[in-house]
Amino acid sequence: MASNAKTLGSSGVLYTDRRDFYMRPNVVKELWTDVTPFTTVIANQQTISGMADPQFKMFEHRNPWQKQYFQTSTSSALAADNAADTWAVTAGSVVGMEGEGGDYGYNSWIGLECEVWSGLTPGSTNRGVVLITAVAGSGSSANISVKNMTSSAFTPASGDYLVVVGNAFGEGTVSGTAWSDELSVVYNQCQIFKTPLEITGTLLEASLRGNSSELARLRDQKSQEHKIQKERAFLFGRSPIHTTGAFSDDDLTDANGNQVRSTMGIVSAIEKHGATSGSDQSVFSITESSYAYGDFVDDMEKVFQYVPEAGMKRAFCGPGALGYWSKMAGSSGMAGNSGWTVNLGDMKRDALGFNYRLLETPHGALQLIPTPVLRDAYNKHMLVTSDENLFHAQYRAPKFQANIKTDDGYDGVKDQYMSDEGIGVTLIESHKLFKIS
């Protein structure tokens, strides 16, 4: 006998309006709950507020004694005697001993003891040692008088390097000629961030599932949007003044002629001003299929040449970069290229609330931090920062401005998140950017 019992059904009013499909009607799941680790780190390690101006300058200095050398264009033999020979200095080759004004003709060079090398890389030939006894001329036409300090004659080649190893003066002599350098200045500026939200008065009073208050939901969503846009600007933002003050601070305006300031992000600053080779290299391009353990060790030597006070360096990674370091021990990664492996720790939670893994290198430890905004074109990028040379600049304190639209009895609510901030970056060679392809 057929039943006439009414079923739950999948159509009609019973399906569309009367059934309640919501197991937890006031719970909404979100992706990217921890979206801004870079901003979190710099804001917690050093925030400078109460600034006198939204555009700011920073002093930096590179100790000249770290590297002191120049090149010679001489190729004549230097006898093993007490006679002085004259060598010409190659224009533009002086490092770490230029003196204020950059003139080559400083008498402060007199008394310097220099090794003569065929190059500055491992495997170069050490030809001998000389003592500079006199300097004549200046600029590109400088000449030096040198005496052989070794027991045998040698012949330098044009382009050989004279590397300072010390100084030596005669008995009863007066003090040598002093020289000095000057501090450098770099720039950046704060930018105004505004993230508005708005709903009508009718929606404000509505009883809703999912989130019971649409205003509260939007406030939370726009708060995170405001944070992630700051994160992107602090990493990728560009400024017409760069970091060199090349332009005045009013070179950028909006459609109505209002002045717009923008901060120079650290990734943009490294790409603009960082070296792509040499001992102070800041930009590293890695080919995944051929990158070997020897390359890794050499690169990490440059990363850790300026020893961090914290004992490790933070490395903000896109998911592709983090995956690459994780695969290095596999047959298709670095181990497959060179037969070596690296030590990569388990995922941990930092006290500031973000996840990280610890990568041990021969020269120091890297705290690999998954960074959500490093996606798409930046998926295989890794940014290594120096805490001592990076800070959060805050011209005005961030604020939440509630109910800012009230004219003519407006029936609704408009809020806004507003901040005026940026970052400060100094000594660009202390920060590193890895690009993996």
ZINORJO-V611655 format. One record per backbone hydrogen bond with DSSP energy under -0.5 kcal/mol. CO is the residue of the C=O (numbers start at 0). NH is the residue of the N-H. Records with the same first field share a line. If there is no record, write none. Layout:
CO: NH, NH
This chain:
10: 14
11: 14, 15
12: 16, 17
13: 18
18: 20
20: 22
21: 24
23: 26
24: 209
32: 34
35: 39
36: 40
37: 41
38: 42
39: 43
40: 44
41: 45, 391
45: 391
46: 48
47: 393
53: 189
55: 187
57: 185
59: 183
60: 62
62: 65
63: 66
67: 163
68: 94
69: 161
70: 89
71: 158
75: 155
76: 78
77: 153
78: 80
80: 147
84: 145
86: 143
87: 72
89: 92
94: 68
98: 101
105: 108
106: 109
108: 111
110: 167
111: 113, 131
112: 164, 165
113: 129
114: 116, 162
115: 126, 127
116: 160
120: 123
124: 117, 126
127: 115
128: 148, 149
129: 113
130: 132, 146
131: 110
133: 144
135: 142
137: 140
138: 141
141: 88
142: 135
143: 86, 145
144: 132, 133
145: 84
146: 130
153: 77, 155
156: 159
159: 71
160: 116, 162
161: 69, 163
162: 114
165: 112
169: 172
179: 99
183: 59
185: 57
187: 55
190: 192, 420
192: 418
194: 416
196: 414
198: 412
199: 203
200: 204
201: 204, 205
202: 205
205: 207
208: 210
211: 207, 213
212: 216
213: 217
214: 218
215: 219
216: 220
217: 221
218: 222
219: 223
220: 224
221: 225
222: 226
223: 227
224: 228
225: 229
226: 230
227: 231
228: 232
229: 233
230: 234
231: 235, 236
232: 236
233: 265
234: 266, 267
236: 264
238: 241
240: 243, 244, 245
242: 186
247: 250
251: 259
253: 256
257: 253
262: 264
264: 268
265: 269
266: 270
267: 271
268: 272
269: 273
274: 281, 282
277: 280
279: 274
281: 283, 432
283: 285, 434
285: 287, 436
286: 289, 290
291: 295
292: 296
293: 297
294: 298
295: 299
296: 300
297: 301
298: 302
299: 303
301: 304
304: 306
307: 310
310: 364
312: 366
313: 384
314: 316, 368
315: 382
316: 370
317: 321
318: 322
319: 323
320: 324
321: 325
322: 326
323: 327
324: 327
326: 329
327: 334
329: 332, 335
332: 336
333: 337
334: 338
341: 343
342: 344, 359
347: 349, 355
349: 352
353: 349
355: 347
356: 358, 367
357: 344, 359
358: 365
359: 342
360: 363
363: 360
364: 312
365: 358, 367
366: 314, 368
367: 356, 369
368: 316
369: 371
370: 373
372: 374
373: 318
374: 377
375: 378
377: 380
378: 319, 320
379: 435
380: 317
381: 383, 433
382: 315, 384
383: 431
384: 313, 386
385: 388
386: 389
388: 425
390: 392, 423
391: 47
392: 421
393: 49, 50
395: 419
398: 400, 417
399: 401
400: 415
403: 405
405: 408
406: 409
409: 411
410: 200
412: 198
413: 403
414: 196
415: 400, 417
416: 194
417: 398
418: 192
419: 394, 395
420: 190
421: 392
423: 390
426: 429
427: 430
431: 383
432: 283
433: 381
434: 285
